[in-house]
């Protein structure tokens, strides 16, 4: 099971508390995890990734194992600790400003 930590507003939208767990078949990548998340919680479609392009939305960041994975290819395998369920994939809302 892959654990995903969502920001509070997305947990509210998905009507979940705490971490979300999803099962992923095949390689564990950003794309496969987000596909599984959106399939399990359809209310999240379009909130993390654009409906048309599938690209990460601005001001949304992905972190795992103390690494910023936001600019990695969506098909790059996630760290082994995430694939094993030992560490969560963090979806974080970024803040802009000075």
Secondary structure, 3 states (H helix, E strand, C coil): CEEEECCHHHHHHHCCCCCEEECCCCCCEHHHHHHHHHHHCHHHCCCCECCCCCCECCCEEEEECCEECCCCCCCCECCHHHHHCCCCEEEEECCCCC
